[in-house]
Amino acid sequence: MSSPPTRSNDGREGLPFPHRHLTGISGLQPHEIAFLLDEAEQWVQLNRGTAKHDDRLAGLTLINAFFENSTRTLLSFEIAGKRLGADVVNMAVAQSSVKKGETLIDTAITLNAMRADMIVIRHEASGAVQLIADKVDCPVLNAGDGRHEHPTQALLDALTIRRRKGRINGLIVAICGDVLHSRVARSNILALTALGAEVRVVGPPTLLPPAIERMGVTPFTDFDSGLDGADVVMMLRLQRERMAGGFVPSLREYHALYGLTHERLKKAAPDALVMHPGPMNRGVEIASDVADDLERSAITEQVEMGVAVRMACLDVLTRARRGVKGW
């Protein structure tokens, strides 16, 4: 196999998005993040129309290699690829050679030999996506790796906020709950601070990463104080599958102290937007009547924006491969 590409942007300087892969928000400039959000706007409109199809990726093959279970993200990428005309293949990892002991690098080499034009990867190990990106010749997009990053989730959240609030710069965003285990929180912190938001992280001491202040956020262990005046309240799921030990005394006590209810929401700004990346633990981190409040909750809109953002990423990352002028 020829020398593997890196994620450098050699020869792409001056492009609105000069990166070969999208493995994380880390390393992106604010204008590059904004460019992807702007590109997604056209797909929001297409997806709301009757004919939800564009042929610009016709003839290209997209492989969704999900080594970790997913419903929303996998379906969203599949819909995005098909609406752009790509041939979409979902890799059945449960039946793959990974289960037979094949190494991740060997899997990457195998996928590369199949001449895919784009690979979307979700993996339970932090850094796994970058490892594959360094071994293949096509663009790689991170659909979530361990506790590391989930860049398209942060992009769709930013797009949702921008469309609902008209801006991101200057907003107070409270990211609440299990921040310690959340790649969504990490990517959102990187994206929202880059775009000028004031970000708070709120949760019990056991679920806040040590020295989180270094990421430019303000930590709160008191829920009410963290919500005070917030323009956006983003709740996170308790990721019990990643917990080894007692991070919270009980789900009932956690809800009493850190669950978002309408009464608690009064601490935030009067028009505060409620968000959640899903899947939700109703009655744990968020009450059902808050999640289903059509005036305050943007949770279903986040899902809608996810398809548009992923269409934009697939389009942008394959432009050089498709010979688009200027790329």
C-alpha positions in Angstrom: 0.0 0.0 0.0 1.2 3.5 -0.8 2.2 5.8 2.0 -0.9 6.7 4.1 -2.2 10.2 4.0 -2.1 12.4 7.1 -4.7 14.9 8.2 -2.4 17.7 7.0 -3.9 20.2 4.6 -0.9 20.3 2.3 -1.9 22.0 -1.0 -5.3 23.0 0.4 -4.3 26.3 2.1 -6.7 29.1 1.2 -9.8 26.8 0.9 -12.7 27.5 3.2 -12.2 24.1 4.7 -8.7 22.8 4.0 -8.8 19.6 6.0 -8.8 16.1 4.4 -10.7 14.5 7.3 -13.1 15.6 10.1 -11.8 13.7 13.1 -12.7 16.4 15.7 -13.5 20.0 16.3 -10.1 20.4 17.8 -7.8 22.1 15.3 -10.6 23.8 13.4 -10.6 27.6 13.1 -13.8 29.5 13.9 -14.3 30.4 10.3 -14.0 26.8 9.3 -16.7 25.8 11.7 -18.9 28.6 10.5 -18.3 27.5 6.9 -19.7 24.0 7.6 -22.7 25.6 9.4 -23.3 27.8 6.4 -23.0 24.9 4.0 -25.6 23.0 6.0 -28.2 25.7 5.5 -28.9 24.7 1.9 -29.6 21.1 3.0 -32.1 22.2 5.7 -34.1 23.7 2.9 -33.8 20.7 0.6 -34.8 18.3 3.4 -37.9 20.3 4.1 -39.0 20.0 0.5 -40.8 17.3 -1.4 -37.9 16.1 -3.6 -35.2 15.4 -1.0 -32.5 14.4 -3.4 -29.3 15.7 -5.0 -27.0 13.7 -7.2 -23.7 15.3 -6.5 -22.3 12.2 -4.8 -23.6 9.8 -7.5 -21.1 7.1 -8.2 -19.3 7.5 -4.8 -19.3 4.8 -2.1 -19.8 5.7 1.5 -19.0 3.1 4.2 -20.6 3.6 7.6 -18.3 1.5 9.9 -20.0 1.6 13.3 -18.0 -0.4 15.9 -20.3 1.0 18.6 -24.0 0.8 18.7 -26.0 3.8 17.4 -29.4 4.6 16.1 -29.7 8.3 15.5 -26.2 8.9 14.2 -26.0 5.8 11.9 -29.5 6.5 10.4 -28.6 10.2 10.0 -25.5 9.4 8.0 -27.2 6.8 5.9 -30.0 9.3 5.0 -27.5 12.0 4.4 -25.4 9.8 2.0 -28.5 8.6 0.1 -30.0 12.0 -0.3 -26.8 13.1 -1.9 -26.9 10.1 -4.3 -24.0 8.1 -2.8 -23.9 4.3 -2.6 -24.2 3.7 1.1 -22.9 0.6 2.8 -23.5 0.0 6.5 -20.7 -2.3 7.8 -22.2 -5.0 10.1 -19.5 -5.0 12.8 -21.1 -7.8 14.8 -20.6 -10.1 11.8 -17.2 -8.6 10.8 -13.7 -10.0 11.2 -13.2 -7.6 14.1 -15.2 -10.1 16.2 -12.7 -12.8 15.0 -9.7 -10.9 16.4 -8.7 -8.7 13.4 -6.8 -5.6 14.5 -8.2 -2.2 13.8 -5.3 -1.4 11.5 -6.0 -4.6 9.4 -9.6 -3.6 9.2 -8.5 -0.1 8.0 -6.3 -1.6 5.3 -9.2 -3.9 4.2 -11.6 -1.0 3.9 -9.0 1.0 2.0 -8.5 -1.8 -0.5 -12.2 -1.7 -1.3 -11.7 1.9 -2.7 -14.3 3.6 -0.6 -14.7 7.3 -1.3 -15.6 8.2 2.3 -15.6 6.3 5.6 -17.7 7.3 8.6 -16.5 5.6 11.8 -17.9 5.2 15.3 -15.7 3.4 17.8 -15.7 2.9 21.6 -12.0 3.7 21.8 -10.7 7.3 21.9 -8.3 7.8 19.0 -9.5 4.9 16.9 -10.9 7.1 14.2 -7.6 9.0 13.7 -5.7 5.7 13.6 -7.9 4.6 10.7 -7.7 8.0 9.0 -3.9 7.7 9.0 -4.1 4.4 7.1 -6.7 5.1 4.3 -6.7 7.1 1.1 -10.2 8.6 1.4 -11.7 11.2 3.7 -12.7 9.9 7.2 -15.4 11.4 9.3 -15.6 10.8 13.1 -19.1 9.7 14.3 -17.9 9.4 17.9 -14.8 7.8 19.4 -14.8 6.9 23.1 -14.7 10.0 25.3 -12.8 11.9 22.7 -15.0 13.8 20.2 -18.3 13.7 18.3 -17.8 16.6 15.8 -21.0 16.4 13.8 -23.0 16.4 17.0 -21.4 19.7 18.0 -21.9 21.1 14.5 -25.6 20.2 14.5 -26.0 21.7 18.0 -24.3 24.9 16.9 -26.5 25.1 13.9 -29.7 24.5 16.0 -28.6 27.3 18.4 -27.7 29.7 15.6 -31.0 29.2 13.8 -33.1 29.5 17.0 -31.2 32.3 18.6 -29.9 34.1 15.5 -26.3 34.0 16.9 -23.9 32.1 19.1 -21.5 34.8 20.0 -22.2 36.2 23.5 -24.7 33.5 24.5 -24.5 31.7 27.8 -24.6 28.0 27.3 -24.9 25.6 30.2 -23.8 22.0 29.5 -25.2 19.9 32.3 -24.9 16.4 33.6 -22.3 13.7 32.9 -19.6 15.9 31.4 -16.9 13.5 32.4 -17.9 10.7 30.0 -19.3 12.8 27.2 -17.5 13.3 23.9 -20.5 15.4 22.9 -19.7 17.8 25.8 -16.0 18.0 24.7 -16.9 18.8 21.0 -19.5 21.3 22.0 -17.2 23.1 24.3 -14.6 23.4 21.6 -17.1 24.5 19.0 -19.2 26.9 21.1 -16.2 28.6 22.7 -14.6 29.0 19.3 -17.7 30.7 18.1 -17.8 33.2 21.0 -20.2 31.6 23.5 -19.7 31.7 27.2 -19.8 28.0 28.2 -20.6 26.6 31.7 -20.4 23.0 32.7 -22.7 21.9 35.4 -22.8 18.6 37.3 -21.8 16.8 40.5 -18.1 16.9 41.3 -17.8 13.2 40.4 -19.0 13.9 36.8 -16.9 17.0 36.0 -13.4 16.3 34.5 -10.5 17.6 36.6 -9.1 21.0 35.4 -12.0 21.4 33.0 -11.4 25.2 33.3 -8.4 24.8 31.0 -11.0 24.4 28.1 -12.2 27.9 28.7 -15.4 27.0 30.6 -16.7 27.8 34.1 -17.6 24.8 36.2 -20.6 24.7 38.6 -21.6 21.9 41.0 -24.8 23.7 42.1 -27.4 23.2 39.3 -29.4 26.3 40.1 -26.3 28.6 40.0 -25.2 27.0 36.7 -28.5 27.6 35.1 -28.8 31.3 36.3 -29.4 33.4 33.2 -28.4 30.7 30.7 -29.6 31.2 27.1 -29.2 27.6 26.3 -29.5 24.6 28.6 -27.9 21.4 27.1 -28.7 18.3 29.1 -26.5 15.2 28.9 -27.3 11.6 29.4 -25.9 9.7 32.3 -23.6 7.3 30.5 -23.9 4.4 32.9 -22.3 2.0 30.4 -19.0 4.0 30.8 -19.1 4.2 34.6 -17.2 1.8 36.8 -18.1 2.6 40.4 -20.5 4.9 42.1 -20.6 8.2 40.4 -24.0 9.1 41.7 -25.8 7.8 44.8 -29.0 6.9 42.9 -31.0 7.9 39.9 -33.7 9.3 42.1 -31.3 11.5 44.0 -29.5 12.5 40.8 -32.8 13.7 39.3 -33.6 15.6 42.5 -30.3 17.5 42.3 -29.5 17.7 38.6 -32.7 16.8 36.7 -34.1 19.6 34.5 -37.8 20.4 35.4 -39.9 23.4 34.5 -39.4 24.7 38.0 -35.6 24.5 37.6 -35.8 26.0 34.1 -37.1 29.2 35.6 -33.5 29.9 36.8 -32.4 30.2 33.2 -33.3 33.1 30.8 -37.0 33.4 30.1 -36.5 32.3 26.5 -33.8 29.7 27.3 -33.5 26.9 24.7 -33.5 23.3 26.0 -31.3 20.7 24.2 -30.3 17.1 24.5 -28.2 15.0 22.2 -30.2 11.8 22.8 -31.0 9.2 23.7 -32.7 10.7 26.7 -33.2 9.1 30.2 -36.6 10.7 30.8 -37.1 11.3 34.5 -33.4 11.2 35.2 -31.6 14.1 33.6 -34.7 15.7 32.1 -38.4 15.6 32.8 -40.7 14.5 30.0 -42.8 17.7 30.1 -39.6 19.8 29.5 -38.3 17.5 26.7 -41.7 17.7 25.0 -42.3 21.4 25.4 -42.5 22.6 21.8 -41.8 26.3 22.8 -38.6 25.6 24.8 -37.3 22.3 23.5 -35.2 22.0 20.4 -34.5 18.3 20.7 -36.3 17.2 17.6 -34.9 20.1 15.7 -31.4 18.8 16.6 -32.2 15.5 14.9 -33.3 17.4 11.8 -30.2 19.6 11.7 -28.1 16.4 12.1 -29.0 15.2 8.6 -28.3 18.6 7.1 -24.9 18.9 8.8 -23.9 15.5 7.8 -24.9 16.2 4.2 -22.7 19.3 4.3 -19.7 17.4 5.7 -20.0 14.6 3.1 -20.2 17.2 0.4 -17.3 19.3 1.5 -14.9 16.5 2.3 -15.4 14.8 -1.1 -15.1 18.0 -3.2 -11.4 17.4 -4.0 -12.1 13.8 -4.8 -14.9 14.8 -7.2 -12.7 17.4 -8.9 -14.9 20.3 -7.8 -13.3 23.5 -9.2 -11.2 25.3 -6.6 -10.8 22.2 -4.4 
